[in-house]
Amino acid sequence: MTQHTLFVCVLCRPSEVNQNPHEAIAGQSLFNHLSEGLESCEWRESIHLQPVRCMGACSRSCVVTFAAPGKLTFVLSELSPTKSVPELLKFSEQYIACADGKVPYKERPEAVKKGIHAVLPALPSSTPALNVEQL
Ligand code: FES
């Protein structure tokens, strides 16, 4: 069974203009909501929720990344820590079910369509060894 990973930046914060110091960090809040949401998903064993400390898109919080061997990698940004959760869970299920991870654009939830930050090709299953003379 392919193992899928949903990386969630737990340090993401909205811009300082709207930041309330008494609120939980937005990224941590998103992680917590996703974790709770996954509890009720039949396919939860197929995806690992992984907290990370920054993915380099700090000005576009919140940020998550979907990755799996042999599949496209999706980096999503500008996600709401609460409103995006149902759509991220839906996309998780779609991503798991799709052999190459390329969920048809029309079928992607709106938060995913709007939040695309980067889509990276799948890594080759085996990397050819470099010849020393090529270096
Ligand atoms: S703090 Fe979240 S991407 Fe940098």
Backbone and ligand atoms as CSV (ligand in chain L), in Angstrom:
chain,resi,resn,atom,element,x,y,z
A,1,MET,N,N,0.850,-1.189,0.000
A,1,MET,CA,C,0.000,0.000,0.000
A,1,MET,C,C,0.890,1.245,0.000
A,2,THR,N,N,0.579,2.166,-0.892
A,2,THR,CA,C,1.329,3.430,-0.956
A,2,THR,C,C,1.062,4.251,0.295
A,3,GLN,N,N,2.127,4.766,0.864
A,3,GLN,CA,C,1.959,5.640,2.018
A,3,GLN,C,C,1.948,7.098,1.554
A,4,HIS,N,N,0.909,7.794,1.915
A,4,HIS,CA,C,0.771,9.199,1.562
A,4,HIS,C,C,1.076,10.053,2.785
A,5,THR,N,N,1.605,11.224,2.527
A,5,THR,CA,C,1.914,12.125,3.640
A,5,THR,C,C,1.294,13.490,3.373
A,6,LEU,N,N,0.677,14.005,4.389
A,6,LEU,CA,C,0.173,15.374,4.344
A,6,LEU,C,C,0.995,16.174,5.355
A,7,PHE,N,N,1.923,16.961,4.819
A,7,PHE,CA,C,2.753,17.821,5.665
A,7,PHE,C,C,1.964,19.083,5.981
A,8,VAL,N,N,1.982,19.494,7.220
A,8,VAL,CA,C,1.287,20.719,7.627
A,8,VAL,C,C,2.267,21.595,8.402
A,9,CYS,N,N,2.442,22.805,7.932
A,9,CYS,CA,C,3.328,23.727,8.659
A,9,CYS,C,C,2.592,24.202,9.909
A,10,VAL,N,N,3.151,23.884,11.063
A,10,VAL,CA,C,2.495,24.258,12.322
A,10,VAL,C,C,2.961,25.616,12.836
A,11,LEU,N,N,3.826,26.281,12.079
A,11,LEU,CA,C,4.298,27.603,12.498
A,11,LEU,C,C,3.682,28.730,11.680
A,12,CYS,N,N,2.880,28.388,10.689
A,12,CYS,CA,C,2.270,29.418,9.845
A,12,CYS,C,C,1.383,30.344,10.666
A,13,ARG,N,N,1.533,31.612,10.392
A,13,ARG,CA,C,0.712,32.639,11.043
A,13,ARG,C,C,0.215,33.585,9.961
A,14,PRO,N,N,-0.971,34.148,10.155
A,14,PRO,CA,C,-1.420,35.162,9.203
A,14,PRO,C,C,-0.563,36.404,9.361
A,15,SER,N,N,-0.758,37.366,8.483
A,15,SER,CA,C,0.023,38.601,8.565
A,15,SER,C,C,-0.205,39.254,9.928
A,16,GLU,N,N,0.766,40.007,10.371
A,16,GLU,CA,C,0.698,40.602,11.712
A,16,GLU,C,C,-0.483,41.551,11.879
A,17,VAL,N,N,-0.985,42.098,10.779
A,17,VAL,CA,C,-2.108,43.035,10.850
A,17,VAL,C,C,-3.328,42.383,11.488
A,18,ASN,N,N,-3.584,41.131,11.133
A,18,ASN,CA,C,-4.785,40.452,11.622
A,18,ASN,C,C,-4.505,39.496,12.779
A,19,GLN,N,N,-3.309,39.483,13.254
A,19,GLN,CA,C,-2.938,38.474,14.233
A,19,GLN,C,C,-3.395,38.829,15.641
A,20,ASN,N,N,-4.081,37.919,16.263
A,20,ASN,CA,C,-4.485,38.059,17.650
A,20,ASN,C,C,-3.532,37.214,18.490
A,21,PRO,N,N,-2.766,37.833,19.398
A,21,PRO,CA,C,-1.768,37.074,20.169
A,21,PRO,C,C,-2.379,36.020,21.076
A,22,HIS,N,N,-3.691,36.105,21.310
A,22,HIS,CA,C,-4.338,35.131,22.191
A,22,HIS,C,C,-4.864,33.914,21.440
A,23,GLU,N,N,-4.831,33.971,20.126
A,23,GLU,CA,C,-5.299,32.835,19.331
A,23,GLU,C,C,-4.169,31.833,19.128
A,24,ALA,N,N,-4.550,30.576,18.921
A,24,ALA,CA,C,-3.551,29.551,18.619
A,24,ALA,C,C,-2.892,29.896,17.293
A,25,ILE,N,N,-1.658,29.460,17.124
A,25,ILE,CA,C,-0.981,29.653,15.844
A,25,ILE,C,C,-1.826,28.985,14.774
A,26,ALA,N,N,-2.063,29.708,13.677
A,26,ALA,CA,C,-2.974,29.217,12.639
A,26,ALA,C,C,-2.552,27.845,12.112
A,27,GLY,N,N,-1.271,27.662,11.854
A,27,GLY,CA,C,-0.798,26.377,11.333
A,27,GLY,C,C,-1.056,25.232,12.307
A,28,GLN,N,N,-0.844,25.489,13.586
A,28,GLN,CA,C,-1.105,24.454,14.595
A,28,GLN,C,C,-2.603,24.166,14.662
A,29,SER,N,N,-3.400,25.216,14.537
A,29,SER,CA,C,-4.852,25.044,14.534
A,29,SER,C,C,-5.286,24.188,13.338
A,30,LEU,N,N,-4.720,24.466,12.170
A,30,LEU,CA,C,-5.041,23.668,10.978
A,30,LEU,C,C,-4.652,22.209,11.207
A,31,PHE,N,N,-3.473,21.993,11.737
A,31,PHE,CA,C,-3.020,20.621,12.010
A,31,PHE,C,C,-4.005,19.916,12.954
A,32,ASN,N,N,-4.401,20.607,14.011
A,32,ASN,CA,C,-5.313,20.001,14.990
A,32,ASN,C,C,-6.665,19.672,14.358
A,33,HIS,N,N,-7.187,20.581,13.556
A,33,HIS,CA,C,-8.482,20.328,12.908
A,33,HIS,C,C,-8.384,19.163,11.913
A,34,LEU,N,N,-7.294,19.103,11.178
A,34,LEU,CA,C,-7.127,17.986,10.235
A,34,LEU,C,C,-7.009,16.664,10.991
A,35,SER,N,N,-6.277,16.693,12.082
A,35,SER,CA,C,-6.115,15.475,12.879
A,35,SER,C,C,-7.464,14.980,13.392
A,36,GLU,N,N,-8.283,15.889,13.879
A,36,GLU,CA,C,-9.626,15.534,14.359
A,36,GLU,C,C,-10.486,15.014,13.209
A,37,GLY,N,N,-10.401,15.708,12.069
A,37,GLY,CA,C,-11.209,15.310,10.917
A,37,GLY,C,C,-10.841,13.935,10.388
A,38,LEU,N,N,-9.564,13.634,10.422
A,38,LEU,CA,C,-9.110,12.328,9.913
A,38,LEU,C,C,-9.637,11.169,10.751
A,39,GLU,N,N,-9.912,11.429,12.021
A,39,GLU,CA,C,-10.379,10.360,12.911
A,39,GLU,C,C,-11.609,9.649,12.353
A,40,SER,N,N,-12.453,10.377,11.651
A,40,SER,CA,C,-13.702,9.783,11.168
A,40,SER,C,C,-13.622,9.311,9.712
A,41,CYS,N,N,-12.429,9.333,9.132
A,41,CYS,CA,C,-12.279,8.925,7.732
A,41,CYS,C,C,-11.867,7.454,7.643
A,42,GLU,N,N,-12.577,6.702,6.813
A,42,GLU,CA,C,-12.285,5.267,6.667
A,42,GLU,C,C,-10.872,5.018,6.141
A,43,TRP,N,N,-10.358,5.951,5.362
A,43,TRP,CA,C,-9.072,5.800,4.686
A,43,TRP,C,C,-7.920,6.402,5.479
A,44,ARG,N,N,-8.152,6.743,6.734
A,44,ARG,CA,C,-7.147,7.469,7.523
A,44,ARG,C,C,-5.812,6.731,7.635
A,45,GLU,N,N,-5.836,5.402,7.529
A,45,GLU,CA,C,-4.585,4.638,7.630
A,45,GLU,C,C,-3.712,4.816,6.392
A,46,SER,N,N,-4.284,5.364,5.322
A,46,SER,CA,C,-3.531,5.526,4.072
A,46,SER,C,C,-2.750,6.826,4.004
A,47,ILE,N,N,-2.954,7.686,4.982
A,47,ILE,CA,C,-2.248,8.975,4.950
A,47,ILE,C,C,-1.698,9.308,6.333
A,48,HIS,N,N,-0.502,9.827,6.302
A,48,HIS,CA,C,0.173,10.208,7.545
A,48,HIS,C,C,0.189,11.731,7.640
A,49,LEU,N,N,-0.318,12.244,8.735
A,49,LEU,CA,C,-0.320,13.684,8.970
A,49,LEU,C,C,0.981,14.043,9.668
A,50,GLN,N,N,1.787,14.857,9.013
A,50,GLN,CA,C,3.138,15.144,9.515
A,50,GLN,C,C,3.302,16.644,9.777
A,51,PRO,N,N,3.486,17.041,11.039
A,51,PRO,CA,C,3.754,18.455,11.296
A,51,PRO,C,C,5.168,18.811,10.868
A,52,VAL,N,N,5.323,19.988,10.284
A,52,VAL,CA,C,6.657,20.468,9.922
A,52,VAL,C,C,6.791,21.916,10.374
A,53,ARG,N,N,8.018,22.334,10.537
A,53,ARG,CA,C,8.298,23.688,11.006
A,53,ARG,C,C,8.814,24.521,9.836
A,54,CYS,N,N,7.889,25.008,9.029
A,54,CYS,CA,C,8.134,25.902,7.895
A,54,CYS,C,C,8.422,25.140,6.598
A,55,MET,N,N,7.768,25.580,5.539
A,55,MET,CA,C,8.002,25.060,4.195
A,55,MET,C,C,8.406,26.188,3.252
A,56,GLY,N,N,8.819,27.300,3.819
A,56,GLY,CA,C,9.374,28.385,3.011
A,56,GLY,C,C,8.370,29.239,2.271
A,57,ALA,N,N,7.109,29.135,2.616
A,57,ALA,CA,C,6.094,29.970,1.968
A,57,ALA,C,C,5.381,30.789,3.040
A,58,CYS,N,N,6.151,31.305,3.972
A,58,CYS,CA,C,5.630,31.929,5.194
A,58,CYS,C,C,4.671,33.090,4.936
A,59,SER,N,N,4.881,33.838,3.872
A,59,SER,CA,C,4.007,34.982,3.611
A,59,SER,C,C,2.672,34.545,3.025
A,60,ARG,N,N,2.523,33.226,2.801
A,60,ARG,CA,C,1.276,32.732,2.215
A,60,ARG,C,C,0.650,31.662,3.103
A,61,SER,N,N,0.624,31.896,4.403
A,61,SER,CA,C,0.062,30.917,5.329
A,61,SER,C,C,-1.445,30.763,5.104
A,62,CYS,N,N,-1.946,29.597,5.476
A,62,CYS,CA,C,-1.334,28.354,5.968
A,62,CYS,C,C,-0.863,27.508,4.776
A,63,VAL,N,N,0.116,26.657,5.029
A,63,VAL,CA,C,0.749,25.893,3.969
A,63,VAL,C,C,0.722,24.398,4.308
A,64,VAL,N,N,0.349,23.590,3.304
A,64,VAL,CA,C,0.398,22.130,3.442
A,64,VAL,C,C,0.994,21.546,2.159
A,65,THR,N,N,1.446,20.317,2.240
A,65,THR,CA,C,1.973,19.616,1.072
A,65,THR,C,C,1.490,18.167,1.079
A,66,PHE,N,N,0.977,17.734,-0.063
A,66,PHE,CA,C,0.607,16.330,-0.263
A,66,PHE,C,C,1.738,15.662,-1.029
A,67,ALA,N,N,2.223,14.534,-0.535
A,67,ALA,CA,C,3.306,13.827,-1.218
A,67,ALA,C,C,3.144,12.326,-1.027
A,68,ALA,N,N,3.593,11.587,-2.026
A,68,ALA,CA,C,3.584,10.119,-1.962
A,68,ALA,C,C,4.531,9.598,-3.035
A,69,PRO,N,N,5.138,8.434,-2.813
A,69,PRO,CA,C,6.020,7.863,-3.824
A,69,PRO,C,C,5.282,7.655,-5.145
A,70,GLY,N,N,5.880,8.113,-6.241
A,70,GLY,CA,C,5.299,7.901,-7.563
A,70,GLY,C,C,4.143,8.827,-7.901
A,71,LYS,N,N,3.878,9.803,-7.062
A,71,LYS,CA,C,2.755,10.711,-7.313
A,71,LYS,C,C,3.233,12.153,-7.360
A,72,LEU,N,N,2.414,12.995,-8.026
A,72,LEU,CA,C,2.678,14.425,-8.005
A,72,LEU,C,C,2.698,14.905,-6.564
A,73,THR,N,N,3.481,15.940,-6.329
A,73,THR,CA,C,3.495,16.593,-5.019
A,73,THR,C,C,2.779,17.930,-5.161
A,74,PHE,N,N,1.807,18.150,-4.307
A,74,PHE,CA,C,1.048,19.407,-4.315
A,74,PHE,C,C,1.423,20.233,-3.097
A,75,VAL,N,N,1.886,21.458,-3.335
A,75,VAL,CA,C,2.121,22.415,-2.256
A,75,VAL,C,C,0.984,23.432,-2.331
A,76,LEU,N,N,0.225,23.528,-1.256
A,76,LEU,CA,C,-0.928,24.437,-1.212
A,76,LEU,C,C,-0.688,25.515,-0.173
A,77,SER,N,N,-1.144,26.730,-0.489
A,77,SER,CA,C,-0.932,27.832,0.448
A,77,SER,C,C,-2.189,28.686,0.559
A,78,GLU,N,N,-2.113,29.660,1.456
A,78,GLU,CA,C,-3.210,30.582,1.727
A,78,GLU,C,C,-4.492,29.834,2.097
A,79,LEU,N,N,-4.330,28.865,2.961
A,79,LEU,CA,C,-5.463,28.054,3.408
A,79,LEU,C,C,-5.980,28.558,4.746
A,80,SER,N,N,-7.272,28.522,4.901
A,80,SER,CA,C,-7.874,28.856,6.189
A,80,SER,C,C,-7.617,27.702,7.159
A,81,PRO,N,N,-7.274,28.011,8.406
A,81,PRO,CA,C,-7.030,26.926,9.375
A,81,PRO,C,C,-8.300,26.180,9.776
A,82,THR,N,N,-9.457,26.720,9.419
A,82,THR,CA,C,-10.710,26.042,9.773
A,82,THR,C,C,-11.539,25.697,8.525
A,83,LYS,N,N,-11.816,26.713,7.694
A,83,LYS,CA,C,-12.717,26.504,6.555
A,83,LYS,C,C,-12.166,25.540,5.511
A,84,SER,N,N,-10.868,25.442,5.405
A,84,SER,CA,C,-10.277,24.584,4.371
A,84,SER,C,C,-10.263,23.106,4.769
A,85,VAL,N,N,-10.522,22.812,6.029
A,85,VAL,CA,C,-10.350,21.435,6.510
A,85,VAL,C,C,-11.208,20.408,5.757
A,86,PRO,N,N,-12.530,20.624,5.599
A,86,PRO,CA,C,-13.324,19.623,4.859
A,86,PRO,C,C,-12.813,19.404,3.439
A,87,GLU,N,N,-12.379,20.494,2.797
A,87,GLU,CA,C,-11.894,20.366,1.419
A,87,GLU,C,C,-10.536,19.667,1.359
A,88,LEU,N,N,-9.699,19.920,2.344
A,88,LEU,CA,C,-8.403,19.217,2.377
A,88,LEU,C,C,-8.608,17.727,2.647
A,89,LEU,N,N,-9.594,17.409,3.459
A,89,LEU,CA,C,-9.886,15.993,3.713
A,89,LEU,C,C,-10.449,15.337,2.445
A,90,LYS,N,N,-11.295,16.055,1.725
A,90,LYS,CA,C,-11.822,15.513,0.471
A,90,LYS,C,C,-10.688,15.293,-0.527
A,91,PHE,N,N,-9.796,16.279,-0.630
A,91,PHE,CA,C,-8.680,16.131,-1.565
A,91,PHE,C,C,-7.750,14.993,-1.125
A,92,SER,N,N,-7.610,14.801,0.152
A,92,SER,CA,C,-6.787,13.683,0.648
A,92,SER,C,C,-7.318,12.366,0.099
A,93,GLU,N,N,-8.618,12.192,0.175
A,93,GLU,CA,C,-9.237,10.956,-0.310
A,93,GLU,C,C,-9.044,10.822,-1.824
A,94,GLN,N,N,-9.215,11.936,-2.541
A,94,GLN,CA,C,-9.025,11.912,-3.995
A,94,GLN,C,C,-7.573,11.575,-4.347
A,95,TYR,N,N,-6.657,12.173,-3.625
A,95,TYR,CA,C,-5.224,11.981,-3.882
A,95,TYR,C,C,-4.834,10.517,-3.634
A,96,ILE,N,N,-5.346,9.954,-2.580
A,96,ILE,CA,C,-5.062,8.546,-2.257
A,96,ILE,C,C,-5.593,7.640,-3.371
A,97,ALA,N,N,-6.783,7.949,-3.864
A,97,ALA,CA,C,-7.433,7.088,-4.859
A,97,ALA,C,C,-6.832,7.218,-6.254
A,98,CYS,N,N,-6.105,8.281,-6.518
A,98,CYS,CA,C,-5.593,8.562,-7.856
A,98,CYS,C,C,-4.179,7.991,-8.012
A,99,ALA,N,N,-3.996,7.102,-8.985
A,99,ALA,CA,C,-2.738,6.342,-9.102
A,99,ALA,C,C,-1.507,7.234,-9.226
A,100,ASP,N,N,-1.621,8.338,-9.984
A,100,ASP,CA,C,-0.458,9.213,-10.151
A,100,ASP,C,C,-0.596,10.519,-9.362
A,101,GLY,N,N,-1.652,10.622,-8.587
A,101,GLY,CA,C,-1.874,11.811,-7.765
A,101,GLY,C,C,-2.458,12.985,-8.523
A,102,LYS,N,N,-2.621,12.831,-9.837
A,102,LYS,CA,C,-3.108,13.942,-10.650
A,102,LYS,C,C,-4.633,13.950,-10.647
A,103,VAL,N,N,-5.187,14.432,-9.567
A,103,VAL,CA,C,-6.642,14.531,-9.435
A,103,VAL,C,C,-7.119,15.534,-10.490
A,104,PRO,N,N,-8.092,15.150,-11.329
A,104,PRO,CA,C,-8.568,16.079,-12.365
A,104,PRO,C,C,-8.937,17.433,-11.775
A,105,TYR,N,N,-8.507,18.486,-12.457
A,105,TYR,CA,C,-8.700,19.845,-11.947
A,105,TYR,C,C,-10.155,20.124,-11.587
A,106,LYS,N,N,-11.073,19.728,-12.467
A,106,LYS,CA,C,-12.492,20.014,-12.241
A,106,LYS,C,C,-13.023,19.369,-10.963
A,107,GLU,N,N,-12.390,18.271,-10.562
A,107,GLU,CA,C,-12.879,17.552,-9.384
A,107,GLU,C,C,-12.246,18.038,-8.084
A,108,ARG,N,N,-11.248,18.879,-8.195
A,108,ARG,CA,C,-10.567,19.346,-6.979
A,108,ARG,C,C,-11.457,20.330,-6.219
A,109,PRO,N,N,-11.424,20.275,-4.895
A,109,PRO,CA,C,-12.177,21.256,-4.103
A,109,PRO,C,C,-11.656,22.669,-4.370
A,110,GLU,N,N,-12.504,23.658,-4.167
A,110,GLU,CA,C,-12.142,25.057,-4.452
A,110,GLU,C,C,-10.887,25.497,-3.700
A,111,ALA,N,N,-10.778,25.132,-2.435
A,111,ALA,CA,C,-9.606,25.553,-1.646
A,111,ALA,C,C,-8.320,25.020,-2.267
A,112,VAL,N,N,-8.413,23.868,-2.905
A,112,VAL,CA,C,-7.233,23.273,-3.554
A,112,VAL,C,C,-6.959,24.007,-4.870
A,113,LYS,N,N,-8.005,24.270,-5.645
A,113,LYS,CA,C,-7.816,25.000,-6.905
A,113,LYS,C,C,-7.180,26.362,-6.649
A,114,LYS,N,N,-7.693,27.068,-5.658
A,114,LYS,CA,C,-7.195,28.416,-5.367
A,114,LYS,C,C,-5.853,28.400,-4.641
A,115,GLY,N,N,-5.595,27.344,-3.935
A,115,GLY,CA,C,-4.415,27.317,-3.070
A,115,GLY,C,C,-3.163,26.729,-3.686
A,116,ILE,N,N,-3.211,26.357,-4.973
A,116,ILE,CA,C,-2.020,25.748,-5.576
A,116,ILE,C,C,-0.842,26.720,-5.505
A,117,HIS,N,N,0.186,26.319,-4.851
A,117,HIS,CA,C,1.421,27.100,-4.749
A,117,HIS,C,C,2.467,26.511,-5.693
A,118,ALA,N,N,2.512,25.168,-5.736
A,118,ALA,CA,C,3.430,24.464,-6.642
A,118,ALA,C,C,2.939,23.041,-6.817
A,119,VAL,N,N,3.176,22.507,-8.003
A,119,VAL,CA,C,2.932,21.083,-8.265
A,119,VAL,C,C,4.232,20.527,-8.826
A,120,LEU,N,N,4.759,19.542,-8.152
A,120,LEU,CA,C,6.054,18.978,-8.534
A,120,LEU,C,C,5.869,17.589,-9.124
A,121,PRO,N,N,6.678,17.233,-10.125
A,121,PRO,CA,C,6.557,15.890,-10.707
A,121,PRO,C,C,6.970,14.830,-9.696
A,122,ALA,N,N,6.490,13.629,-9.945
A,122,ALA,CA,C,6.867,12.514,-9.076
A,122,ALA,C,C,8.348,12.206,-9.248
A,123,LEU,N,N,8.972,11.810,-8.181
A,123,LEU,CA,C,10.363,11.378,-8.268
A,123,LEU,C,C,10.411,10.068,-9.047
A,124,PRO,N,N,11.463,9.832,-9.810
A,124,PRO,CA,C,11.573,8.540,-10.482
A,124,PRO,C,C,11.703,7.441,-9.431
A,125,SER,N,N,11.186,6.263,-9.766
A,125,SER,CA,C,11.224,5.179,-8.774
A,125,SER,C,C,12.643,4.761,-8.436
A,126,SER,N,N,13.556,4.897,-9.393
A,126,SER,CA,C,14.963,4.640,-9.077
A,126,SER,C,C,15.792,5.697,-9.800
A,127,THR,N,N,16.712,6.264,-9.098
A,127,THR,CA,C,17.557,7.299,-9.674
A,127,THR,C,C,18.795,6.674,-10.268
A,128,PRO,N,N,19.069,6.942,-11.567
A,128,PRO,CA,C,20.275,6.367,-12.149
A,128,PRO,C,C,21.523,6.912,-11.460
A,129,ALA,N,N,22.500,6.033,-11.281
A,129,ALA,CA,C,23.736,6.450,-10.635
A,129,ALA,C,C,24.485,7.429,-11.527
A,130,LEU,N,N,25.076,8.442,-10.947
A,130,LEU,CA,C,25.852,9.403,-11.698
A,130,LEU,C,C,27.243,8.856,-11.963
A,131,ASN,N,N,27.698,9.086,-13.168
A,131,ASN,CA,C,29.062,8.760,-13.497
A,131,ASN,C,C,29.935,9.879,-12.957
A,132,VAL,N,N,31.031,9.560,-12.313
A,132,VAL,CA,C,31.904,10.562,-11.739
A,132,VAL,C,C,32.327,11.594,-12.779
A,133,GLU,N,N,32.509,11.169,-14.036
A,133,GLU,CA,C,32.942,12.093,-15.084
A,133,GLU,C,C,31.846,13.100,-15.439
A,134,GLN,N,N,30.590,12.810,-15.034
A,134,GLN,CA,C,29.486,13.739,-15.299
A,134,GLN,C,C,29.454,14.868,-14.301
A,135,LEU,N,N,30.155,14.722,-13.195
A,135,LEU,CA,C,30.105,15.745,-12.148
A,135,LEU,C,C,30.965,16.944,-12.464
L,1,FES,S1,S,6.046,29.394,8.746
L,1,FES,FE1,FE,4.725,28.138,7.540
L,1,FES,S2,S,5.745,28.070,5.641
L,1,FES,FE2,FE,7.118,29.199,6.877
